[in-house]
Amino acid sequence: PPPPPPPGAPPPPPRRPPPPPPPPAAGKGQGVRQQLAGQAAARSAPSKDAFFEALPADELTPSELALRQALVAFVEGWPRLRARLGKPAASCPLLADLGQDAQVQRCRSFLPHTVLLREWIDRRVGGELDLRKDAKGQLEMHLREATAANGGRGPSPKSSAAGQNARDREDAGQTRAGPAEAAEEFFGNLPTDRHSDAEADLRQALLAHLESAPEAVPLSEVTAGAVARCQAALLPAEVPLRMWIDHRIGGEVETLKDGAGRLVLQLRDRKADAEPGRDREALKEQFFSSLPADGFTPDEEQLREALLDILRGWKAAELPTLSFAGGDARVRKCRAKVLTKGAPVTLRDWIDRRIGGEVELSDAPSGQLQFGLRGQGSRPQRKRGAAGGERERGPSWKKGAGGGPPGDWR
C-alpha cells in the first residue's frame, strides 16, 4: 500500500473509473453479416438484359406505369419545385434532381441495382421522356412533344374526357380507375369495324414516316412532328403509342427490339429486306415450299381459324381491315407461330398464297387493305383438317394466282 500522506497535505484526487471496454465482437460480426447479405442480394438480382427481356414488349407493367407517372409529374411540376430547391428560374430538371422526389424514389424501388434509372427511361419510356446532356454534361429531363401536349400545354380531347369521367366517379364515391383500366376503357370506346378520324390521321402520319425511312425507326424518334400532333389528339396519357399500334394497326406496323434493346418500328412488308443480297421472291418461295402442299400445318390451321372467326362474327357493312386483324390478340399469337421473326412473308402474302380460295383481299375506300370471304356468298366452313386431312366443303384453296387445290384433295 502507498505510504500515508504527511500531516497537513491535501487528500489525493479520487480515482477515475476505467474506460468502458470496446464493443463486443458480436458488433463486428453483425456488420459482416450485413455485408454478406448485401452481396447475396447483389448475386440474386437479375442481369440488365434478363430484367428487360422479362418485361412485356407491348405495354408497361403496373409498377412501370406508376414510375412513368411519377417522372412525368416531376417534370411537369418543375416550375414549382425548382423554387423550393433554390434552382435558377431558367433551369431544367436534371436526372440527379430526382433524388429529391420521394414519390419517384418509392416508385423506382422495383428496379434492380443492375439497371440504372436512365437506362429504364431510354428503353421503356424513351418515346415520352427525353434525356439530353447540358453544357456541364449533366442529364436534363424533357417531355417530348406529344406528352407535353397531353400534359403541360393542355390535354387532348379524349384525355380530358377521361379525366372528367374519373372526377365524376370520385364525386359519386367510386374509385378512380388505374392505368390498366383506363387503357381498357379507351380501347373499348373505339369503333370495332373501322378507324376513327383521329386514328386514321395517326395511322397515315406513322406510315408516311416509316415509308420514308430506309430501315426500322426507334420509337423515340417517331414521336415527333406530325406523329406527335396526331398522337396528342388521340391518345390519353395511359395509352402508349406502341400499345395503340399493336392493338389497332398491328397488321401493318410491327414493334420489336433491335440489337441494342431499343423498341423500333418497321413496316411488316419490309421484313424480307433483313437479309441483303438475297432475292425477296426467292426467299418467299423458299418459305412457302417448306409448307405442306396438300394441307395446313397445325399452326396455320389456328391462324386460318382466327381470321375466319373474325369474319364469322363481323356485323358491320364494311369489311374488316388487315390492320384490325393484326391488332387482334388471337391473330397476333397465331401469326407469331406461323410467320416467325425474320420470316420473308407478310400476313398479306400468307393469306393470298395459303387461304386465297376462301379469303380475298381488296382496297378499302380509306386506302387500307381489307379482307373478306371470297365472293361473300356463303359462310366459311367451320373446320379444315391439318396436313393430310379432308375438307368439309367444296374447293376453297388458292395456291398463288392460279387457284385450285395443289394435288388431289378428293
Secondary structure, 3 states (H helix, E strand, C coil): CCCCCCCCCCCCCCCCCCCCCCCCHHHHHHHHHHHHHHHHHHHHCCCHHHHHHCCCCCCCCHHHHHHHHHHHHHHHCHHHHHHHCCCCCCCCCEHHHHHHCHHHHHHHHHCCCCCCHHHHHHHHCCCCEEEEECCCCCEEEEECHHHHHHCCCCCCHHHHHHHHHHHHHHHCCCCCCCHHHHHHHHHHCCCCCCCCHHHHHHHHHHHHHHHCCCCCEEHHHHCCHHHHHHHHHHCCCCCCHHHHHHHHCCCCEEEEECCCCCEEEEEHHHHHHHCCCCCHHHHHHHHHHCCCCCCECHHHHHHHHHHHHHHHCCCCCCCCEHHHHHHCHHHHHHHHHHCCCCCCCCHHHHHHHHCCCCEEEEECCCCCEEEEEHHHCCCCCCCCCECCCCCCCCCCCECCCCCECCCCCC
